[in-house]
Amino acid sequence: MHQAIDWLVATIGAMGYPGIFILMAMESSVFPVPSELVMPPAGYLAQQGEMNIWLAIFLGTAGSLAGAYANYFAAHYLGRPLLLKYGKYVWITEEKFARVESFFHKHGEISTFIGRLLPVVRHLISLPAGLAGMHHGKFTLYTLLGAFIWCTILAWIGYVIGENRELIMEYSHQALIGVVIFSVGLVAVYVWRHRRKK
């Protein structure tokens, strides 16, 4: 693990800020590049004085938005027509599609924000947003907010741990557990308020 972290730090250092943007854009689209392998090494390099941590976080967040929009546009301009035309062959009727679309119109903001914080989901959450044609302003805002929080957590893990690089993945996993617990609590509060409002 120590050798793997050394390799990641060297790779991020060699690619620099553009590398952070590109890798995080890939992480937010369909490419399996875990953010846990990108932002902590950037934070460590910032601790060593080789990077600026806030610039790294900014580019990581911007890269996340770029990758999210790649999925959004692919789903909006390619996925929607294909689903409406061929969905019936895989039991996706227009009625079911309309229900999913209606749900995302009502709850797209919380879904997008929470989705950016969760593993696997963050790669996919832009697809239903694109299919439903979520408002660009809202999609951008909640994607940036969720991505900024996650990139900041990971970057500061790398910054604070410093020399104990072998602990980066361990603390990243612990942060992930904390984020999942936070997300569950946030969803519970959202559902409670929504039902109370009704």
Secondary structure, 3 states (H helix, E strand, C coil): CHHHHHHHHHHHHHHHHHHHHHHHHHHHCCCCCCHHHCHHHHHHHHHCCCCCHHHHHHHHHHHHHHHHHHHHHHHHHHHHHHHHHHHHHHCCCHHHHHHHHHHHHHHHHHHHHHHHHCCCHHHHCHHHHHHHCCCHHHHHHHHHHHHHHHHHHHHHHHHHHCCCHHHHHHHHHHHHHHHHHHHHHHHHHHHHHHHHHC
